[in-house]
Amino acid sequence: MKKFSLTILGILATLAVVILVRAVTFPSRQLQVGPAQAIAIDRDGAVKRLSAAIRFKTISFQEPSDAFAQEFTRLHVFLAKSFPRVHQQLTKETVNDHSLLFAWNGKDTRLKPMMLMGHMDVVPVDAPTETHWTHPPFAGQIADGYIWGRGTMDDKVSVLGILEAVEYLLSAGFRPQRTIYLAFGHDEEIGGHNGAAKIAELLRARGVELEYVLDEGMNVVDGIIPGIAAPAALIGIAEKGYLSLELSVETAGGHSSIPPIDTAIGIISRALQRLEAAPFPARLSGPTRRMLEFLGPEMAWPQRLALANLWIFDPLVTKQLAASPLTNAIIRTTLAPTLFNAGINEYILPTQASAVVNLRILPGDTIAGIAEHVRQTIDDPRVKIAALPIRVEPSEVSDIEAASFQLIHRTIRQAIPEALVAPALLVAGTDSRYYAPLTKNIYRFLPITLRPDDARRYHGIDERISLQDYERCVRFYAQLIRNSQP
Ligand SMILES: [Zn+2]
């Protein structure tokens, strides 16, 4: 018995030592870089141009509107006036009336081109909330160290920031070895079917293969990840898929004074209840696991110990991540009921009821598998399940060992020296998915800082960017273009 206890003790001691050693030797994945090259940005001019671009109401509505179509043309004219070198020295194509594709031809045609992306459209401002803005959403006001308005974060900042960087490089006499495409869609907020999709088709028809694509998507988060004191620059290496399922039921209806045992509303409610009670399985895999491998070595002790030893602490870490909606969304396919329709009158039993659940699909899952899980969970043949038209499989996961990932990593470390870098999963969708046939290397990053209070500004009230962040965006793009040359 004593010998047995000693053996157990020995195993536990060894385990403790292994866990500690792994935590102590958990290797940092952060690249060490020298300082960035000097880039003499005309900050005041750049700020004024972004501010002016905010005033064009290039709004994407679900229902197309001619009045707003003209705003895109006016924005194009403004861009041509504001970035004369870009418009003289790059080839410009207008795709499907409102999207723009620029090509800056490199000297070495053997190199695969790179692409920088952004979109010119913005989401509407909800009329009742317009008066809640500190500064009007389409005025582009510069105040308190910020530029305010729709598009300052999503995503005129990318379009203007990229153009500023290229205009600067042209003025500095820079000529690329590698061809650079700049692709600016006009309907990202409603799916990108007429903008980015068409640009991608055009390039594909020409046989273009890209070295890498950089789009908006993820940012520098500060004070948001527990256990990390430094800001973290998250590079989206994949994005979740998208599916909406309509659940519907038809019943005989009748007078509410003689209700049957099962009513239409009751049947749909029960289906939703079952779905919410049986979440999709969580897993620490793919981009989220890569993120923990990059952030873990930089974390405070308890987190560092756990993340260095996921082989044993995986269930514990998964449970913690599942506890908050923000992190729950990066470890599983999520389901959210978003519509519920039934009934016409308080004393009539509805003959039909329906609900829509919106699903965001984790890479590794598929639309077919998810739909089957929903059907089996509801387990009620009376409930008809139909997929709504917009369906997007999760993206491929881009390689973090690829030269272009390292390049973006290195550029971030130069442009934002205080930030840590990590790959991550984007829970929303971007235009970049249309370029998947042209390259395996698709990354999603825009160097603006999000503090805990800022995420709500996306598509929300008081969208704004600090002057410092905007200057940093321009520097980042200029540095990235330079770094992307062999
Ligand atoms: Zn966007």
Boltz pocket constraint, residues with backbone or C-beta under 6 A from the ligand:
constraints:
  - pocket:
      binder: B
      contacts: [[A, 119], [A, 154], [A, 155], [A, 188], [A, 216]]
      max_distance: 6.0
